[in-house]
Amino acid sequence: MDKEILEHGLNINRRHFLSNLSIGLGSVALGSLLIPDLFNKSKDDEADFLPGIPHFAPKAKRVIYLFQNGAPSQLESFDYKPTLTKLMGQDLPESIRKGQRLTGMTSQQKKFPLVGSFYKFNQYGESGAWVSELFPHMAKIVDDICIVKSMHTEAINHDPALTFFQTGAQQGNRPSMGSWVSYGLGTENKNLPAFCVLLSRGKGNGQGVYSKLWSNGFLDSIHQGVQFSSGENPILYLQNQDGIDREARRSMLDKVAALNEMEYKNFGDPEIATKIQQYEMAYRMQTAVPEILDVSKEPDDIVKLYGSDCLVPGTYAANCLLARKLSENGVRFVQLYHQGWDQHGNLPNEMRGQAKDVDQSSAALITDLKQRGLLDETLVIWGGEFGRTNYCQGKMTVDNYGRDHHPRCFSIWMAGGGIKPGMVYGETDEFGYNIINNPVHVHDFQATILNQLGFDHERLTFRSQGRRFRLTDVEGKVVRDILA
């Protein structure tokens, strides 16, 4: 019986060895006939890529992405359209809509009454950027940010649109942007993950976020985003259980690592090596994470800058401050998701609350990074998954209306990391419905982010299931006009 088990184990090892190394002249000859370029190194093959070494000198070392989940209205934030107020209640001309696909929430409407913003706009900074009265703090930093008003996407519903922004595909099971950055740049701090995720929720109508948005997909699982929670234990299973001290945990990990190394030698599965790395990372994080989460040492002027909510774990303000601390300590990609921007109705009231949640601390993050000398090397992004329609969804009054999803044009802003400050890029028509100048697609946006991190988006690839994948799929061009 023992002999049979031994022979079985040997057979497994032989099969594994042969299939992975493809030894034998026959295998080599067959491979070269079936795939002529099998032994030729292509310039855009992942073999041309070494983790942690960019393709060219980067402008940014890290990213903080303030994702406004649910899609804030560009018409109540950065895209001022007085024409909509003048034509309030009139039907959107078909010559403007051009038969665009609508969601099931408004496709049955017979009329599409135009609705102007309930809020006033003013111009700020040397750029003369128009900003809604909802965002007084962001208005003060317009000379530090680049407002892009010509974003567009194909996705018209939340889940595929959000997934598209984060992974480059509307379906799941692809690596997220943070995972690609982790894969490309590696870590700056061996005691912290390269990719961290922070969640918060506002008072408005929320849309869900899911772990697939920070998934590593087909990349090694070491590149998966690590989610922080607002509870007593911000990272689950990180702390030792009662009765287990640090020395006992170290001894246990050493023994587990020895067993895993035996398995790795037998089977060569890279996920076994990744598991060893993850255990070691968790051990080191036990010391690093509590120190970073401690905001008691932050000076009063910083607390005042972000607002008192920054002392309340799980709030947007607290997450903005935590994002600065994580980034300052070498985390490559910090992803914030703030839910509550889905205003299909009661937009004037709900959006006021949402804006109040994020305005001060978003601006504070830029100011804080700038005064620490970190903004130049940190790329900060603010925006949602699509925009909002210029017409009302359902019944409308002057002070109570809602807007449906609008993928054809919307606004985001970017700052630091080699992005040109004090700039407004792109333009929409007087109805705020179509782009008339400098369109920026989601893949262009992703290509630009990778470019600032030192990567040619067409060359940052990974082969999976016989195909070479990349964040930008088969599209995307760097938006060089907004680069400093």
C-alpha positions, 0 to 999 in steps of 0.5 A: 500500500505504501509502495502504491502511494509512493509511486502515485506521488512520483507519477504526479511529480513526473507529470508536473515536471514534464508539463511545466518544463516541456522537456524533450526535443519533441515538445520543443520542436512541436512548440516552435512549429505551432507557435513560431515566435515562441522563443522570440522575445516581443517588445510588448511581452510580459517577459519584457517587464520586471516587477518594480521597474517602470518602463520609463521615469515616473512622475508619480510614485503612488495613487489615491483614488477618491471614488464617488460611488453612484455618480455625482451630477456634473451639472451640480458640480463642475459643468455649468450650463445656464442654458438649462435654466433658461429652457427649464421644463422644455423638452430635450430636442431629439437632435441633441439626444440623437436616439441615445440608449436610455436606462429602463428608468426613463426609457418609457418617458414621453417627455424629457424636460430640461432642468437647470441646477438648483445651485449657483455657480461661480468662477474661481482661480486663475483658470476661471473654473466654474464650481457649484456653491455645493463645493466651497472648499474644492473651489479654493483648490482649483489652481491645484487640480485639473478638471476633466469635463469630457469623460465618457463611457459605454456603460449605462448602469452602476455595476458594469460602469463601476467595474469598467473604471476599476478593471478595464472591463464591464464584467468581473474577474479581471485585476483591478487598477490597484492590482495592476499598479501593485503588480507593476511597481511592487511595494515601497514598504514591506510592512504594508500592502501595496494596495489598500481599500477604504469604504465609507457611506454618505446619507444619500441613496447608495449603490453597493461595492463588491470585493471584485472591484479590488480583486487580483483577478488572474494576477498573483493574490498578493496583489489583491486589495486589502480592505480596511473596516471601521470596526475595532479590528480594521483588518480581520484576522490580523490580531493575535487571539487571546493567549497567543503572543507575538513569539508564539505567532512567529513560531507558528508561521515558521512551521507553516512556512516550512510545510508550504515550502515543502508543498511548493517544491513538490508542486511548484504552484506559485499561489503557495509562494504567495500564501507564504508572502501573505502570512509574513505580510500579516505578521509585519502589519500587526505592528505597522497598521495600529501605528498608522491608524492612530490619529491621536498624534495628528496636530490640531491644525490637521484635524481642523483642516480635514474637519472633526469627522476625521476623528470618527473611524469609517467616515469619508474624512477619516478615510481621507486622512488615513489615505494620506497616512498610508500613502505617506508610508509607501502604499502604492494605491489607496482606493476610497469608495464613498457611497450615496451619489445615486440621486434619481429623485430629491437631488437638491436635498440629497446632493447637498448632504453628499457634497458636505460629506466630501468637500472639505476633506477632499480639498484638505487631502490636496492641501495636506499633501502639498504642504508635506511636499508629497503632492508632486509624487502622488496622483489624486483622483476624484470622480464617479462611474458616469454622469447625470442627465440634463433632463428630469427623471419623473416629475419635476419642480424647481427645487425637487428633481432627479437625474438619470444615468448619463454615460455620454459626458461627465466630470472628474478631477485629478491633481498632483503626480505630474498632472497640469494644475489649474486646468479645465480640459474638455467641453460639452455642448450648451445642453450638457449632453454631448462632448464637443471638444477633447473627449476622454474615454475610460481607457484613455483615463487608465492609460494616463494614470499608468503613464504617470506611474512610468508604464506604457499601458500597452506593455504592462501585460499578463498572459492568462488563458492563452491571451495577453491581457492589460488594464486598457484591453485593446484601446486607450491613449495617453491624454498628454494635453493634461500632463505638466 
